[in-house]
Amino acid sequence: MDAHELEVRSGSRFDFGANWQRFLREIDETDVGLASEALLQSLEVDTLVGKSFLDVGSGSGLSSLAAYRAGACVVSFDFDPRSVECTEELRRRSMAGEAEWTVLRGSALDVEFLASLGEFDVVYSWGVLHHTGNMWAGLDHVTRRVAGGGQLLIALYNDQGWLSRYWLLVKKIYNRSGAHSWVILAIHAPYFIAARVAGNVRNALIGRARISRGMKFWRDMVDWLGGIPFEVADRSQVVSYVEARKFQLQNMKSAGRQHGCNEWVFRRHD
């Protein structure tokens, strides 16, 4: 039994891969299209043809598939063996060759592993580094994989102060053995459903389309309620940390005061 499985069994790590396996049974071409649109929109480009793309913590593999569809040469890796299997499954469905899309198992905290991958035009890590158990070290490591002039797209959990501490407690209870996960779901699902409906109504009234990365509501909620390790980051702190490593902020999508992720895109200027 490896370190990942031991952490899952002890309740100190959520079984992300099992959630992604269920997600793969639900996605369709519409979801892939939404993921591709969101990726290109965030990077402010029309295509990734001729670009190398590193997906740090590939999860379901959907973002890797989006990058591949956009023309990139993709390398994906994840610490979770089931997530690696999910990414491999999407690569198989896409009929991509190993030279066009490579899938590996590895950790964002493993400096030697990351160094062996080389540098990339785009390094992407959406909602991953805060689950490594050492977010800041992981962030430092992935910045080193961005080639000169390349882009770094990251998303990290928003620091909500005491509310973030509440969510950490929820996540720890969710991952205990027995019926704890169902209790947590029963308590919190009505809140998430009501928030989703309210958000859809608000967007409809102001004529704004909801931005989607191709995710499914229920899988996303389960990921949030169970997802440990769990760290959060202040927006300005992340900007200072990354810009000190020879990057310039291109754009940011803020979660405001809500739970969830802030997203940043940086460009390396050397």
Secondary structure as GFF3:
##gff-version 3
##sequence-region A 1 270
A	DSSP	alpha_helix	3	10	.	.	.	ID=ss1
A	DSSP	alpha_helix	16	24	.	.	.	ID=ss2
A	DSSP	alpha_helix	29	43	.	.	.	ID=ss3
A	DSSP	beta_strand	52	56	.	.	.	ID=ss4
A	DSSP	alpha_helix	62	69	.	.	.	ID=ss5
A	DSSP	beta_strand	73	78	.	.	.	ID=ss6
A	DSSP	alpha_helix	81	94	.	.	.	ID=ss7
A	DSSP	beta_strand	101	105	.	.	.	ID=ss8
A	DSSP	alpha_helix	111	117	.	.	.	ID=ss9
A	DSSP	beta_strand	120	126	.	.	.	ID=ss10
A	DSSP	three_ten_helix	129	131	.	.	.	ID=ss11
A	DSSP	alpha_helix	135	143	.	.	.	ID=ss12
A	DSSP	beta_strand	146	157	.	.	.	ID=ss13
A	DSSP	alpha_helix	162	174	.	.	.	ID=ss14
A	DSSP	alpha_helix	180	206	.	.	.	ID=ss15
A	DSSP	alpha_helix	217	226	.	.	.	ID=ss16
A	DSSP	alpha_helix	235	243	.	.	.	ID=ss17
A	DSSP	beta_strand	247	253	.	.	.	ID=ss18
A	DSSP	beta_strand	261	268	.	.	.	ID=ss19
###
